[in-house]
Amino acid sequence: MGDYVRQMPDGSADLARPPSAASRFHLDLPLLLLLLILTVYGLVVLYSASGQDMGAVIRQGRYFLVAYVVMITASQISLVRYMRWAPWFYLLGVGLLVAVMFFGVGAKGAQRWLSIGGFRFQPSEILKLVVPMTVAWYLAERILPPRFKYIIGSLAIIAVPSALILRQPDLGTALLIAASGMFVVFMAGIGWRYIVGAVVIAFASAWPVWLFVLKDYQKQRILTLLNPESDKLGAGWNIIQSKTAIGSGGWDGKGWLGGTQSQLDFLPESHTDFIIAVLAEEFGLRGVLMLMAIYLLILLRGFWIGLRAQTSYGRMLAGSLTLTFFVYIFVNMGMVAGLLPVVGVPLPLVSAGGTSVVTLMAGFGLLMAVSTEKKIVTH
Amino acid sequence: MPQHITLKDSNREARIYGARTVTAVLLVCGLLALITVRYYSLQITNYETYKTQSERNRVQLQPLPPKRGLIYDRNGVLLADNRPSYILSVVRERVADLDATLLALRALVPISDSDLEKFQKKVLRSRPYESVPLRFRLTEDERARLAVNRHRLPGVVVDAQLLRHYPHGELFSHAIGYVGRINEQESWELDETDYRGTFHVGKIGVEKYYEDLLHGTVGYQNVETNAHGRVLRVLERYDPLPGADLVLHLDIELQRTAYEALAGRRGAVVAIDPLTGGILALVSTPGFDTNLFVNGISTVDYSALRDSPDVPLFNRAVQGQYPPGSTVKPMMGLAGLESGLVTPDYSVPDPGWYRLPGDSRRYRDWILKIRGTGHAPRVSLNMAIAESCDVYFYDLARRLTIDRMYDYLHPFGLGERTGVDTTNERRGVLPSTRWKREAMAQPWYPGETLSAGIGQGYMLTTPMQLAVATNALATRGEHRSPRLVSAINGEPVAAPLLERVPGLPENWQAVHEGMHAVVHGARGSARKIAKGIQYEVGGKTGTAQVIGIAQNAVYKEEEVAERHRNHGLFIAFAPYEAPTIALAVIVENGGGSSAAYPIARKVMDTWLLGEAG
């Protein structure tokens, strides 16, 4: 115990203090505050991006309300329970994915939803949390860094749902889920030789993946990224218009509601995946940097929670959730700015949409559960 | 480092985790920095580029084509106006698949191959955001069909546009000309800015000559459009300035009289107000319906016009070059008097033919084949003009010589363009030794002087030139460059004065008396039109040979194909004492002047008495 405290010099002061109201409700105040700021910022942008549709803002506000309730609820449950439930959640999640294969409903050639009693939801969203939980559960009992066979075991846990989601097809979600599992393995301290090996294999397999795995529309997105001018009015339109929107924002931006690209329908998907372009156009680079600062603080807080976690399970989960959150940010901002191919990844907590907000906030609920985890002795 | 750890070591795991967190934070910061660099590059480094692109996206500069000026006759009768018409256009930028769209459009409205061809050519030259016309003059029905299918045809627009219309197309075809769709060559020549949004340009006649004035000045509006090309609001607007309205000297009744009097024969009538130089009538027959040209004439219609043996597209009034024949004689007469070579009393013997000294060839008078003898034993100027005696003028021409003849006839405007305000005017030929040397690289032969003396041989004039020369005769020397347009936007336009024809009053008087005798004299060559005439006329008949006739050959009109019959000419001014109209009439292959002078009578009657025919 003494040893432990000495290793966490910054945390020692907290421990000496009586538990605050926030920690009694298992809330991490700095994180909560940052999330609230982000929520408000996002809603302000959404009002403009949706074509000044107050209805859209209220709808999104309701999603946030649900999401905050989910987050607070999730934070109340002790980590031990999550750990225990993880395999069952996993089996349930994979089962739902299989169900999607057979009974799923789809749109635009992708079959992603399950419809139960008129309520449609994407089982793949649940797996964004369940996969890291499960991998962390799987590795938490092992000696870390994990040995090779456990790495293989972890990869198997990741591969099954990822493959099922890839089949839907939903490349974006599949990558996010695979990444969230991999981050657990990474945070578990897997040897660099494996990481380097994986990168080499990834590059080596790029060609076969291109030939056999990627669908035409996915290839198209990558080709379009490389040369958006080749198809100005087709696939390249989105990228050209979003780059134009971002670039024309300059440093100061055109002002709230003043973005011509977004207000005049030049920008596709302006309130969902491409909302950062609206923000960049209307609030300029200033606004973008402000958003990134908020994101960075959330990320740092996430890492901090991981560092302070009492158990390997909590640590790995916190690290993975934080990194997954970052992947959202990076992929979304990168794709809208023409750095990465267009995959369906929303700008976390800013893009309109209920599912991703609820999932993300549930993730932050888990982070808060980690942050307020009671110290348990595992050995 | 121990190779085998069998127990979970919480501290070690935390340490490893700490290291991984550091790596992760560095990775996150690195990638966020990359994103920042990207956004910096877009928003700061390339700001201007994207700003421009966004402006271009949003703001479209739309041309507002000006309303073309109207054309009226002297009484205010509308001769060329603009009527609304609907045009089907395509905005290339808004169309995903042009071929598919064109196919879909062809299923909805008839689009000919030539329409399509013109469209394809134009698409290549126009900017992607400009609307390119595909089909003109949509019917109500076609518009409705397009409107219903509008939603599935993005980038397809139906624009209302004012189109030129000629209410009296055929009557004024050569006087006014027409507008037509801008062709490829014109699109290079015309001012790109001024003609943006305008699809038509004056092709010929007044429409072309006054194109700059009629066209007006293009206006603009900056409109904000959404991605679908729909105009959301007008940001700023510069109204177009409509083209100038033109009032012509032409009189529709006179024009109609002349047109009907020509009765479908090939010919031309040009009538001028001698005081102003204003053109009262300009008719060339056959005419054609100018409205056919406004929207691009069909190949069939065009071939019919182009290949017709009557060449209806040929403006005989200014392009037709005919030997003036005997109509040149009053001018020759003035030349003789002015040069002192003849006096009104001077006479020459007339056996019906003339022979150059030292030459056996006989130059025949036209009367020889009718009477077998000359006009009279001796012929003086008055008789020579009234009866159109060739021998008198052969003799005068010989003594005057060709180059002095040139000097005296040139002030009448022969051999020069009159400068009339229309297109395609030809200059004719007023021969001289210099002209022949330059044009044919040949010396002048004395016999040619005799032919020139009676308006044959090399001498060629347009009906317009003859009318202008008649104008000079009517006013005793003062004449103007003829004008079709009398006022531009209400501002009167004066016809510029031409070089005055010098002449002593008594000489003019002698010539006038001769011309008076042509109509009113007992043996005047146009005495037939004097019957029942209510005013006095000065005139001169003329017959222009179409083919040269070999020496001693007997000329039989009936034997010559109709196309080889002589052209009939007549020039006249009236009223004799104070002329208000000077005119020239030609009837191609009319056989002789008798085909022409009845037409002149009808025109003069209409003008002076206000009655047709």
Boltz contact constraints between the chains, C-beta under 6 A:
constraints:
  - contact:
      token1: [A, 143]
      token2: [B, 5]
      max_distance: 6.0
  - contact:
      token1: [A, 143]
      token2: [B, 8]
      max_distance: 6.0
  - contact:
      token1: [A, 144]
      token2: [B, 13]
      max_distance: 6.0
  - contact:
      token1: [A, 187]
      token2: [B, 20]
      max_distance: 6.0
  - contact:
      token1: [A, 189]
      token2: [B, 16]
      max_distance: 6.0
  - contact:
      token1: [A, 233]
      token2: [B, 96]
      max_distance: 6.0
  - contact:
      token1: [A, 244]
      token2: [B, 50]
      max_distance: 6.0
  - contact:
      token1: [A, 244]
      token2: [B, 53]
      max_distance: 6.0
  - contact:
      token1: [A, 244]
      token2: [B, 54]
      max_distance: 6.0
  - contact:
      token1: [A, 246]
      token2: [B, 42]
      max_distance: 6.0
  - contact:
      token1: [A, 247]
      token2: [B, 42]
      max_distance: 6.0
  - contact:
      token1: [A, 247]
      token2: [B, 43]
      max_distance: 6.0
  - contact:
      token1: [A, 247]
      token2: [B, 46]
      max_distance: 6.0
  - contact:
      token1: [A, 247]
      token2: [B, 50]
      max_distance: 6.0
  - contact:
      token1: [A, 248]
      token2: [B, 50]
      max_distance: 6.0
  - contact:
      token1: [A, 248]
      token2: [B, 51]
      max_distance: 6.0
  - contact:
      token1: [A, 248]
      token2: [B, 54]
      max_distance: 6.0
  - contact:
      token1: [A, 249]
      token2: [B, 43]
      max_distance: 6.0
  - contact:
      token1: [A, 250]
      token2: [B, 43]
      max_distance: 6.0
  - contact:
      token1: [A, 250]
      token2: [B, 47]
      max_distance: 6.0
  - contact:
      token1: [A, 260]
      token2: [B, 58]
      max_distance: 6.0
  - contact:
      token1: [A, 261]
      token2: [B, 54]
      max_distance: 6.0
  - contact:
      token1: [A, 264]
      token2: [B, 58]
      max_distance: 6.0
  - contact:
      token1: [A, 264]
      token2: [B, 226]
      max_distance: 6.0
  - contact:
      token1: [A, 265]
      token2: [B, 226]
      max_distance: 6.0
  - contact:
      token1: [A, 265]
      token2: [B, 227]
      max_distance: 6.0
  - contact:
      token1: [A, 266]
      token2: [B, 57]
      max_distance: 6.0
  - contact:
      token1: [A, 266]
      token2: [B, 227]
      max_distance: 6.0
  - contact:
      token1: [A, 285]
      token2: [B, 39]
      max_distance: 6.0
  - contact:
      token1: [A, 285]
      token2: [B, 43]
      max_distance: 6.0
  - contact:
      token1: [A, 288]
      token2: [B, 39]
      max_distance: 6.0
  - contact:
      token1: [A, 299]
      token2: [B, 28]
      max_distance: 6.0
  - contact:
      token1: [A, 303]
      token2: [B, 21]
      max_distance: 6.0
  - contact:
      token1: [A, 303]
      token2: [B, 25]
      max_distance: 6.0
  - contact:
      token1: [A, 307]
      token2: [B, 21]
      max_distance: 6.0
  - contact:
      token1: [A, 312]
      token2: [B, 13]
      max_distance: 6.0
  - contact:
      token1: [A, 315]
      token2: [B, 17]
      max_distance: 6.0
  - contact:
      token1: [A, 323]
      token2: [B, 24]
      max_distance: 6.0
  - contact:
      token1: [A, 326]
      token2: [B, 28]
      max_distance: 6.0
  - contact:
      token1: [A, 330]
      token2: [B, 31]
      max_distance: 6.0
  - contact:
      token1: [A, 333]
      token2: [B, 35]
      max_distance: 6.0
  - contact:
      token1: [A, 337]
      token2: [B, 38]
      max_distance: 6.0
  - contact:
      token1: [A, 339]
      token2: [B, 38]
      max_distance: 6.0
  - contact:
      token1: [A, 379]
      token2: [B, 8]
      max_distance: 6.0
